[in-house]
Amino acid sequence: MTAKILVIDDEPLLEYVILQLFRHQISTQEFEFDFATNGVQALDKLQANGSFDLVLTDISMPEMDGLTLLENLPAIDPTLKAVVVSAYGDMPNIRTAMNRGAFDFLTKPIDFDDLKITINKTLEFVRLAREKERQLTTANEQIRYQAFYDELTGLPNRNLLLKEMRSGINTIVESGHLEAILFLALNRYQIVKYGLGHSRGEQLLVEVARRLEACVLNANLIARVGENTFAIWLANITNSQLALDAAERIRQSLERPSNLNGTAVFSSISIGIALSAIDTEDAEDLLRAADAATHEAFVRGAGSAVVFNVDMQSRALKQLQLETDLQNAINLQQFYLNYQPIVSFATGRIVGFEALVRWRHPSRGLVPPSEFIPVAERTGLIVALGEWILSEAVACLSKWKLEFPNYLPLNMSVNLSGLQLFAPNLLPLLDSLLRVHNLKGEFLKLEITESVLMENAEAAADVLELLKTRQFRVCLDDFGTGYSNLSYLQLLPIDTLKIDRSFVNCMEEGGKKLALVGAILNLASSLELEVIAEGVETEEQLIMLRALGCHSYQGYFFSRPLEEEGAVALLRATSLLSDT
């Protein structure tokens, strides 16, 4: 590939010397030179042709000198490098040139051997810098695609659907029209997947996606929102019949059998419809209402389409009961913590634990975190619950450090919700806990999801800076599943990325999932961030992650989450092993 070099000097003889000196490189198209006699001419050439790789510039020139030119180069191309070649090689000029971004400084009269070496060295630096930038750009694109699109079907995912619905609500309200969500469930998908195999199940999903695109041409967005569920967003419709007409077209399209590798498969679908007339402007509420209507459609039979109405409130009532029980659970101390070990790839030793909350309901038994955490976040109860979790986890870590002094780097990871992160009492609480338990902040790792950081980046940055002054370590949780933005990774004081289990679980399949994990690890290495992989369940996953350069992992392969007694027993056993 030809390297393009711009030479700026008001001495005409230099152009002849350069062309003679590098005539071999020019003839073999290794180098291509262009020339300017001052900084103004040079800027014109650089702006007209942004493909230069190197600038050789004098200092003293008419109209615009070389030092002024240096100040303008980053705005044109941040990766472009300049070498100053000047008779004014005194220390002030050299210092000024280097401060303004010069890569090197050569003095006149020119030592041509030095010039050749410097040009080659600078071009190699530029090549590597641009390659790294390309890799970062590719990684950013991969992560963004994963955040907003379904890899299998190529359709937008739930994140993008909600984002577009929220951004379009004002236009819909101002128009006086309606919006509708059609929530579609493939009722027989599990039978297809387990009866005919995973690959044919995927074929069916792709076929459904293509048919939806073909038959609902007036849709603003079609998304895959779950394993076997799709959502169709119709904005600015004039009446509800248009939504029912779309549902009928979908039914007719999907009732035709799909040919899956020679096997004819008939799809059974249920469609729930929610209209903005249900007195909500919240995208999540509208999607939830359509989902509730889908359950009613399922009860009514295959192919049914049901419009949500106020009679479908059983789920809402159950949620209300759950909220009440959750408040009581906090007051009655029905929660307890499990601790999942985090293990170093380098040493094989436990380096920390993640504290995970569990709820033992007096009548329902164990309530899954996936059921009560969203309710706690929506109602604000997560703040009180989070304070209890922090207090318990820090107290436990303090006890373990006293009992197991050989585990000096042992740390505790605790999840923080958005409400907790911005709560005014977070820092006073943390300060108090460290003081009471005589711990340093560096032993507490606070895990925050990227969606929390991206939704309010500036405010989050302020809080994170205050946390860093206390030496707390900050972990970006579930990385790659949300609004990943590489510029924020460089700006925010983050120490660790945690690769989401959804990526780890699919690594053994190879392909894009494995490539994406590699991209995240390369990105983290470039930014000098620690990486923890969660959800490691097989030896093959462990081997692959170690080969890719991952630092630590957690998952059932080493240990499931343990109650405190189990964690202590594990620490005691591993401590004895390390002492022998």
Secondary structure in CASP SS format (residue, H / E / C, confidence):
PFRMAT SS
TARGET T0000
AUTHOR 0000-0000-0000
METHOD secondary structure of the structure
MODEL  1
M C 1.00
T C 1.00
A E 1.00
K E 1.00
I E 1.00
L E 1.00
V E 1.00
I E 1.00
D C 1.00
D C 1.00
E C 1.00
P H 1.00
L H 1.00
L H 1.00
E H 1.00
Y H 1.00
V H 1.00
I H 1.00
L H 1.00
Q H 1.00
L H 1.00
F C 1.00
R H 1.00
H H 1.00
Q H 1.00
I H 1.00
S H 1.00
T C 1.00
Q C 1.00
E C 1.00
F E 1.00
E E 1.00
F E 1.00
D E 1.00
F E 1.00
A E 1.00
T C 1.00
N C 1.00
G H 1.00
V H 1.00
Q H 1.00
A H 1.00
L H 1.00
D H 1.00
K H 1.00
L H 1.00
Q H 1.00
A H 1.00
N C 1.00
G C 1.00
S C 1.00
F C 1.00
D C 1.00
L E 1.00
V E 1.00
L E 1.00
T E 1.00
D C 1.00
I C 1.00
S C 1.00
M C 1.00
P C 1.00
E C 1.00
M C 1.00
D C 1.00
G H 1.00
L H 1.00
T H 1.00
L H 1.00
L H 1.00
E H 1.00
N H 1.00
L H 1.00
P H 1.00
A H 1.00
I H 1.00
D C 1.00
P C 1.00
T C 1.00
L C 1.00
K E 1.00
A E 1.00
V E 1.00
V E 1.00
V E 1.00
S E 1.00
A C 1.00
Y C 1.00
G C 1.00
D C 1.00
M H 1.00
P H 1.00
N H 1.00
I H 1.00
R H 1.00
T H 1.00
A H 1.00
M H 1.00
N H 1.00
R C 1.00
G C 1.00
A C 1.00
F C 1.00
D E 1.00
F E 1.00
L E 1.00
T E 1.00
K C 1.00
P C 1.00
I C 1.00
D C 1.00
F H 1.00
D H 1.00
D H 1.00
L H 1.00
K H 1.00
I H 1.00
T H 1.00
I H 1.00
N H 1.00
K H 1.00
T H 1.00
L H 1.00
E H 1.00
F H 1.00
V H 1.00
R H 1.00
L H 1.00
A H 1.00
R H 1.00
E H 1.00
K H 1.00
E H 1.00
R H 1.00
Q H 1.00
L H 1.00
T H 1.00
T H 1.00
A H 1.00
N H 1.00
E H 1.00
Q H 1.00
I H 1.00
R H 1.00
Y H 1.00
Q H 1.00
A H 1.00
F H 1.00
Y E 1.00
D C 1.00
E C 1.00
L C 1.00
T C 1.00
G C 1.00
L C 1.00
P E 1.00
N E 1.00
R H 1.00
N H 1.00
L H 1.00
L H 1.00
L H 1.00
K H 1.00
E H 1.00
M H 1.00
R H 1.00
S H 1.00
G H 1.00
I H 1.00
N H 1.00
T H 1.00
I H 1.00
V H 1.00
E H 1.00
S H 1.00
G C 1.00
H C 1.00
L E 1.00
E E 1.00
A E 1.00
I E 1.00
L E 1.00
F E 1.00
L E 1.00
A E 1.00
L E 1.00
N C 1.00
R C 1.00
Y H 1.00
Q H 1.00
I H 1.00
V H 1.00
K H 1.00
Y H 1.00
G H 1.00
L H 1.00
G C 1.00
H H 1.00
S H 1.00
R H 1.00
G H 1.00
E H 1.00
Q H 1.00
L H 1.00
L H 1.00
V H 1.00
E H 1.00
V H 1.00
A H 1.00
R H 1.00
R H 1.00
L H 1.00
E H 1.00
A H 1.00
C H 1.00
V C 1.00
L C 1.00
N C 1.00
A C 1.00
N C 1.00
L E 1.00
I E 1.00
A E 1.00
R E 1.00
V C 1.00
G C 1.00
E C 1.00
N C 1.00
T E 1.00
F E 1.00
A E 1.00
I E 1.00
W E 1.00
L E 1.00
A E 1.00
N E 1.00
I E 1.00
T C 1.00
N C 1.00
S H 1.00
Q H 1.00
L H 1.00
A H 1.00
L H 1.00
D H 1.00
A H 1.00
A H 1.00
E H 1.00
R H 1.00
I H 1.00
R H 1.00
Q H 1.00
S H 1.00
L H 1.00
E C 1.00
R C 1.00
P C 1.00
S E 1.00
N E 1.00
L E 1.00
N C 1.00
G C 1.00
T E 1.00
A E 1.00
V E 1.00
F C 1.00
S C 1.00
S C 1.00
I E 1.00
S E 1.00
I E 1.00
G E 1.00
I E 1.00
A E 1.00
L E 1.00
S H 1.00
A H 1.00
I H 1.00
D C 1.00
T C 1.00
E C 1.00
D C 1.00
A H 1.00
E H 1.00
D H 1.00
L H 1.00
L H 1.00
R H 1.00
A H 1.00
A H 1.00
D H 1.00
A H 1.00
A H 1.00
T H 1.00
H H 1.00
E H 1.00
A H 1.00
F H 1.00
V H 1.00
R H 1.00
G C 1.00
A C 1.00
G C 1.00
S C 1.00
A E 1.00
V E 1.00
V E 1.00
F C 1.00
N C 1.00
V C 1.00
D C 1.00
M C 1.00
Q C 1.00
S H 1.00
R H 1.00
A H 1.00
L H 1.00
K H 1.00
Q H 1.00
L H 1.00
Q H 1.00
L H 1.00
E H 1.00
T H 1.00
D H 1.00
L H 1.00
Q H 1.00
N H 1.00
A H 1.00
I H 1.00
N H 1.00
L C 1.00
Q C 1.00
Q C 1.00
F E 1.00
Y E 1.00
L E 1.00
N E 1.00
Y E 1.00
Q E 1.00
P E 1.00
I E 1.00
V E 1.00
S E 1.00
F C 1.00
A C 1.00
T C 1.00
G C 1.00
R C 1.00
I E 1.00
V E 1.00
G E 1.00
F E 1.00
E E 1.00
A E 1.00
L E 1.00
V E 1.00
R E 1.00
W E 1.00
R E 1.00
H E 1.00
P C 1.00
S C 1.00
R C 1.00
G E 1.00
L E 1.00
V E 1.00
P C 1.00
P H 1.00
S H 1.00
E H 1.00
F H 1.00
I H 1.00
P H 1.00
V H 1.00
A H 1.00
E H 1.00
R H 1.00
T H 1.00
G C 1.00
L H 1.00
I H 1.00
V H 1.00
A H 1.00
L H 1.00
G H 1.00
E H 1.00
W H 1.00
I H 1.00
L H 1.00
S H 1.00
E H 1.00
A H 1.00
V H 1.00
A H 1.00
C H 1.00
L H 1.00
S H 1.00
K H 1.00
W H 1.00
K H 1.00
L H 1.00
E H 1.00
F C 1.00
P C 1.00
N C 1.00
Y C 1.00
L C 1.00
P C 1.00
L C 1.00
N E 1.00
M E 1.00
S E 1.00
V E 1.00
N E 1.00
L E 1.00
S C 1.00
G H 1.00
L H 1.00
Q H 1.00
L H 1.00
F C 1.00
A C 1.00
P C 1.00
N C 1.00
L H 1.00
L H 1.00
P H 1.00
L H 1.00
L H 1.00
D H 1.00
S H 1.00
L H 1.00
L H 1.00
R H 1.00
V H 1.00
H H 1.00
N C 1.00
L C 1.00
K C 1.00
G H 1.00
E H 1.00
F H 1.00
L E 1.00
K E 1.00
L E 1.00
E E 1.00
I E 1.00
T E 1.00
E H 1.00
S H 1.00
V H 1.00
L H 1.00
M H 1.00
E H 1.00
N C 1.00
A H 1.00
E H 1.00
A H 1.00
A H 1.00
A H 1.00
D H 1.00
V H 1.00
L H 1.00
E H 1.00
L H 1.00
L H 1.00
K H 1.00
T H 1.00
R C 1.00
Q C 1.00
F C 1.00
R E 1.00
V E 1.00
C E 1.00
L E 1.00
D E 1.00
D E 1.00
F E 1.00
G C 1.00
T C 1.00
G C 1.00
Y C 1.00
S C 1.00
N C 1.00
L H 1.00
S H 1.00
Y H 1.00
L H 1.00
Q H 1.00
L H 1.00
L C 1.00
P C 1.00
I C 1.00
D C 1.00
T E 1.00
L E 1.00
K E 1.00
I E 1.00
D C 1.00
R H 1.00
S H 1.00
F H 1.00
V H 1.00
N C 1.00
C C 1.00
M H 1.00
E H 1.00
E H 1.00
G C 1.00
G H 1.00
K H 1.00
K H 1.00
L H 1.00
A H 1.00
L H 1.00
V H 1.00
G H 1.00
A H 1.00
I H 1.00
L H 1.00
N H 1.00
L H 1.00
A H 1.00
S H 1.00
S H 1.00
L C 1.00
E C 1.00
L C 1.00
E E 1.00
V E 1.00
I E 1.00
A E 1.00
E E 1.00
G C 1.00
V C 1.00
E C 1.00
T C 1.00
E H 1.00
E H 1.00
Q H 1.00
L H 1.00
I H 1.00
M H 1.00
L H 1.00
R H 1.00
A H 1.00
L H 1.00
G C 1.00
C C 1.00
H C 1.00
S E 1.00
Y E 1.00
Q E 1.00
G C 1.00
Y C 1.00
F C 1.00
F C 1.00
S C 1.00
R C 1.00
P C 1.00
L E 1.00
E C 1.00
E H 1.00
E H 1.00
G H 1.00
A H 1.00
V H 1.00
A H 1.00
L H 1.00
L H 1.00
R H 1.00
A H 1.00
T H 1.00
S H 1.00
L H 1.00
L H 1.00
S H 1.00
D H 1.00
T C 1.00
END
